[in-house]
Amino acid sequence: MEKYNENNYKHSELTEKIIKEAYFIFNSLGYGFLEKVYENALYKRLNKQNLMAKQQYPINVFFENELVGEYYADLIVEDKVIVELKAIQELNKIHEAQLVNYLKATEIEVGLLINFGPKLEFKRRVLTQEYKNHNNYNNSASK
């Protein structure tokens, strides 16, 4: 059994609110729309709940202090949680890796991967600053 670590629960109240809104959207819209529809709906619902959300937030990736790539997170909520959305049959490891890499490239520590597939799926990932510093991810952080 994994030892309790309070970092695993960082921003859990916020992630619970995001997941609740995802269920609301899934129950209303169902399965089968493009990812952008769910992104727009979640953005709208989060703002309605007075949560600050940013859509298509740029994430710069640096290697040896040079910009080597730019990606866009679907949503950043309260500057604390990266939300990556999918609308596919089922999630797999590559989708989780994408979220973890977004966390590595930012100062944000908590990420949610939400799939509006045949059933609503979500994965929550935490990458603490302590872990990032220990593993030398600072050179890839966006500013």
N, C-alpha and C positions, 0 to 999 in steps of 0.2 A: 504494500500500500504506500502511495506517495505521501511523504511527510507534508504536513500543513505548511503552507507558505502564504503569508498575507499578500504578497505580490500577485499571486494567482487570481486574487479577487479585486485587484485594482480597477477602479471605475465600474464595478459590477452593477451598481445602481443605474448608471447611465446605459450600460450595455443591455440591461433588462428592459429599459424604456425603448431602446431601439428595436429590440427583438419583439416587444409587444406591438409596436407600430408595424413591423414587418408582417406579423400574424394578421393584423387588422387589414392590411393591404391584400395579403394572400386570400383571406376569407372573402374579400370584396371582389377582387379581380380574377382570382383563380390562376391557373397555369396556362402558359402558351403565348404570352406577350413577349416582345423583345425586352432585353435588359433595361434599355433606356426608359421604357414605360414604368417599370418598377422603381428605377432610380428617381425619376421625377415625382412619382407618388410618395416615395419615402421622404424625399426632400420636403415636399409639401406638408406631410404629416408631422415631421420633426419640427418644422417651423411653427406649425399650429400648436405644438406642445411647448412653445417658447424655448426650443433647443436651437442653438446656433449651428447651422449646417452649411457647409460649402460644397458645391458640386464641382466635379472634374478638377480637383486640386492638384496642381503640378508638383511632382516629386523629382528633384534633381539627384542624379546618381554620379558620384565622383569616384575616380580611381586615381591614386597617386596625385591627389589634389587637382585633378582636371575633370571637367564635366564630360562624362562618357554616355550619358543617356538621360532622357526625361520621360517620365511616365505620368499618368493621371489617375489619382485615386478617385473612385466614384463619389465618395462622400467623406468629409472630415467633420466630426461632430464635436462641438464644444472645444475644439483644438486638443482633444484627448483621445479620440477613437477614430481609427481609419475603418471605413466600411467599404468592403469590396463586394459587389453584387454580381450574381450570375443568374441566368435563366436557361438552365441546361438540364439534361436528363438526371445526372447525378454528379456530385463533386468528386474530384480525385486529388491526389497528392500535388499535382502541378498547380492547382488553384490555391492550395494552402501555402505552397512555396512562394507564390506571387505575393500573398499577403505578408508573409514573414519577411520577404525582401523589401516590401514597402516600409515595414517597421524598422528594418535595419538602416534604411536610407533616410529616416526621419528621427526626430526626437520623441515622436509619439511611441508610447509603450504598449498600447492595447489595440487589437484589431479584431474586427468581426467579418467573417466571410458568410454571406447569406445567399442561398440558392432558392430562387422561386421556380422550382422544378415541379414534378408531379406531386411531391410533398415538399413543404417548406423545410429546408435544412439550414443549420448554421453551425459555424465553428468559431470559437473564441481563442485568440492567441495573445500571449503576453511576452514581450521582450523588454526586460527592464534596462534602464540606463546602465546599471551595474553590470549586467550581462554584456551589453553592447561595448562598454568600456573594457571589460575583461577580454573580450574577443576582438578588440581593435576595430570595431565598426565605425569609429568616429570619422575616419577618412572618407566614408561613403555618405555621411549625413548631408542632407540638404539644408540650406540656410534660408 
